[in-house]
Amino acid sequence: MKKIILLIAIWMGCNTLIAQISNVPNSANEKISTTCQISGIDENGKALSYTGSKEAVYYDPELLPGMEFTGSWYYHQSSSNYKVGNLVENPEVEWLTVTPSTFVEYNDSIATKVDFNFTAPTAPGFYSTSVDDANGHWSSIIITLTVTETPTPNLTYYNTVPTHENFVIERNYTAPLYLFWEDVNQYYYFSGCLMINQHEQVNKSWFNINPETICLDPGQSVNTHYTASFSQPLYDSVLVVRTRRFYGYPFYYRFIYNAQIMSVSRPVDLHPGWNLIGYSLSSPTTPEAAFSPLIAAGVLQMITGFDQGGKFFDPSGPPQFNTLTEIKNGLGYWVKVNADYPGFTFP
């Protein structure tokens, strides 16, 4: 079940910090939490922790070593004409930059957007600091950053796929018609497109994302294709990191593939003359067994193939002269017949 972008806040004449909720495939796990002072939910379904006035809210991204990430937060106040925010890190750390750190928030329809810019340390571990308003108008935010090589996937795909074929998973991303949240006469606007960036944690030659970057205007819809293509049997996985502008946490997809030679024979219509056929069954066999339906029907004239040199099989010639003695998976063969044979499959 997909949900449109939504900002959550409560209107009670007090200061409010607004977070976001996004389209998530496992939305059954979402929990919505609203409070007067600070409210919101991230796109992974983690409710922000808040217990009372002027107490801390927790922000806990999980990032890869060296990963750069920006989470946007929105400050709004309605108790006076304006208030000045002065955000400071306590203690100051190298892996976090808050911009703007100083701002004037007016009692109007526009919330102040503040970016938390992360550059994760290269050493895995647990890091923390607090972002405090030195003027005391907004609650502190406790930043707990986990740096790990193996982040918890938000969504995992398990796929058994055939070799020598493209296997495509398609996901649709749609921006809402309006990039703002509204309550009575209050409007908290997003400015610019909904930017989505995706990349592999470790590049895999057999995996492709297209497109990697999407910029959605309100109401726009785009499909992303994740394509896997294996030339031989392989069991492997890839982690895809997705970030979305206006959202407070990155999102991780884990794609797991078990590439196999699939024992599937698809019907092929044969016509008089030469026909190119790929052998799709997993176990090798003889030409007599593989093409026994054509031999029994009296339509097979010749088979040729290339496997360390050109080879042929003539069903009506002396067997000792045939050089093609084995039909193998993944190879193609030219098959000559003297009549139409619809729906041929390997037995």
N, C-alpha and C positions, 0 to 999 in steps of 0.2 A: 504494500500500500504506500503510495507516494503522497507527500504533503507539500503544499506550497510554502515558500519562504514566509516565515512569520516572526515578528518581533513580539516579545512578551513583556508587558509592564503593567503596573497598576496605578491608577490615578487617585491619589489620596492627599495631594498637596504637599508632597515631600520630595526629596532628592531621589532620583532613580538611575540606576545603571542597567543598561539594556543589553541582553545578549541575544543570540539567534538560534533558530531551529531550521533544519534543512530537509531536503528530500533524502530519505534513507530507506533502503529496502527492508530492513528489519524493524519497521516502525512500531511493532507490537511491544518493543522494549522501551519505548519512549516514556518519559515521565515529565510532566510539566510542573514547574515550581514558580510561584509568583510571591513576591513580598513587596512591602512598601519601599524599603531602602534599596535593595538590590534584587533583581529577579532575572530569570532566564534559564536556558537549557542549551547545551551544545549539540552538534549534529550527531554525536555518538549516543545520545540519550542519557548523558550524565547530568543530573540536575545540579545546579550550582548550590553549594552549601551556604546557608545563611540562617542565623539563629536569633538575631535581634538588632535593634538600632545601634549603628556605629560599630558593629562587629565585622569580622573579616569574611570575605568570600574567597573560595579557593579556585584557582585556575591551574589545571594540571596537564599540559600537553605532553605527549610522548613523541620524541624526535629521534632521528638517526644521527649518528656522530657527524658533526660538521654541517648539518642541514640548516638552511635558512628558511624561516617561516614567519609570516605576519598574521597575527590574530587581531581583529578590529573589535573595539568596545565603544559603547555609546553612553555618554554622560548627559543627564538632563536634570534640571531643577525647576520647581514651580512655586517655591515659597517666597521669592522676592524678585525684583526686577532683574538682577543678575548676581552671579557669584563667580569668584575667581578661583580656579583650580590650580594647584601647584603640586604636581606629582613627583615624588622622589622615591628612589630605590633604597631599601633599608634591609641589608647593607647594599651598597652599590656593587654591581657585578658586570663583568665584561660581556656576558652572553645575552644581555637584554638591553634594548634601547626603547624608551617610551617617547613617542612623538604624536602631538605636541605635549611637552611636559607641563607647560603653562598655558592656560586658556581662560577665556571669559565665557561663561555659559549664561545665556539670557533666557528669560521666561518667554519663549516663543515656540514656534512649531518645528524648530530644527535642533536636534540633539548634537552634541559635540562628539565627533568621531576621534578616538584615540587609538593609535596603532601600537601594539606590543610586538616589536621586531626582535625575533630570536635568531641567534647564531649558535647552534648547539656546540658545546665543547667536543673535541675529538675523543676524549676519554669517556667511555660509558660510565654511568653513575647517576646519582640522585642529587639534584641541585635545587636550591630554594632561595627566595628573597621575598620581600614584601614591597608592594607599590602603595605608598601612603600619600594622602592629600595633606600637605604640610599646613594648609589653612583649615583643615578639619571639617570640610563640607561633605566629603564623600568617604565611604568606608574604605578600609584597607583591603587590598587584594593580595592574598598569599599565593605566590607563584611557586609551584612545585614541578620542576622539570625533570622528566626521566629521559636519559639518553641511553639508547640501546640499539644493538645491531639487529635485534629480533623484536620489533614492535608487535603488539597484539593486533592481528588482522580484524578489521571490522566486518569483512565479508570474504569468505573463502569459496573458490570454485574448485571442484574436483572433476576432472575430465579424463575419460578414456577416449583416445582419438586415433584415427588411422594414420599411418605414415603415407608420405607422398601426396597428401591432400592438405589444403588450407582449412583450418578449423577456426571459425570466427564466432566470437561472442560480441553481441551488440548491446550497448546501453544507451538509453535516451536521456538527455539533459534538457529540461525545459525551464525557462525563466518565467516567473509570474508576470501578469500583465502590468503590475505596478510594483516597483521596488521601494515600497515604503510600508510602514505600519501606521494605522490610524486608530485613535480613540477619542471620541467626542470631537473636540476641535484641535486635537494635537496630532501633528504629522511628523514622523521621524524618517527622513528621506535617505535612501542610498543614492549616491551620485556615481555615474559611470556604469559600464556594463558589468555583468556577473562573470568574472574571470575564473576559468577552471584550468588548472595546470596538472598534467599527469606525466610521470616518468618512472622508469624502472630503477629500483634500488641498485641492482647490478644488471648491466646490459646483457641480454641473451640474444644470440644471433638468430634464434628460431622464433623470436617474439617481436611483435610490432604493434604500436599504438597509433591510430590515425583517426582524428588529429590529436596531437599531444596538448595543444593549447586551444581553448575555446573562449570566445568573448561574446556572451549572450546579451542582447538588448531585451528590454521587457517584452514578454510574449514569444520570444524566439525559441526555436527548438532545434537541437542538433544531435545526431547519432555519433557515438564513438565506437570504433571497431577495434577489438583486441584479437589479433590474428596469430595463431601458432602454426608452424609448418615444420615437420620433422622428416628428414631424409632416411632415418633409420630408427629402430626401436630405442626409446629413451624414457627414463623416469626423471622428471625435473620439475622445478617450480620457479616462479618469479614473483617478487613483491612489487606492486605498483603503488606509488605514493601519489595521492591526490590532494591538492589544496584548492580551496575556493575562496575567492575574495568575499569579504563581509562575514566570514565564519571563524569561529574561535578555536577550531582544532583541525589538524590534518586527518585524512582518511586513508586507510590502508586496505588494498585488495591483495589477496594471496591466490594466485592461479597455480594449480597443481595439475600436471599432465602426465598421463601414462600412455605414451605413444606406442602402438602395437601394429603389427601387420595383421590386418583384419581379414578374417576368413569370410569374405562376402563375395558372391558372384552375382553381378548385375546383368540382366538380359541385354543382348546385343542383336540387332537385326543385321543379318549378313546378306549381301547382294552378289550376283554373279561377278567373278573377277577377284581382285585382291582386296582384303579387308584387314585393317590393323586392329589387333586385340591385345589388351593387357591382361596378364594372368594375375588374378586377385586373391586366389586362395593361399593360405599360409604354408601348406605342405607341398613340396615339389612332387611331380608325378611324371609319367611317360606321355608322349604324344598320343599313343593309342588310347590311354585312359582319359586324358584331358579332352580329347576331341572325339570320343566314342559316339556321341549322338550324330555327328556329321558323317562318320564312317558308316554307321548303321543305316543312315538315310541315303548313302551313295552319292553325296554331294561334295565330299572333300577331295581335292585334287593335289594340293601341295601346301606345306607349311615351311616358312623360312624364318630364321632368327639370327641374332648375333650374340655370341657369348664366347669371348676370347677367339673371335673369328666367325665367319659366316657359316651357318649350318642349315640343313634342310631335312625334311621328312616327306617321303612319297608313300602314301598308304598302299598303292598298288605295285610299287617296285620291290626289288629284293631287299629284305630287311638289313642285310649286311652292308648295303651301300648307304643307308641312312646315317647321317652324321649328327642329326638332332635327336638325342635320346632322352633328354630331360627337360621338362617345362618348369620354370622357376618363378616364384613370386617377384613382382617388381619389374619384370622384363616384358617387352612387347614382341608380338609375333605377327608376321604377315600370313594370312590364311586365304588360300584361293579355293573358291567353291564354284560349281557349275550351275547353281540355281539359287533362288531366294531361300533363305532359312531364317524366318522371323523368331525372335526371342531366344537366341542361343544362350545357354548358361553352361558353365563348367559343372560336370556332375559331382 
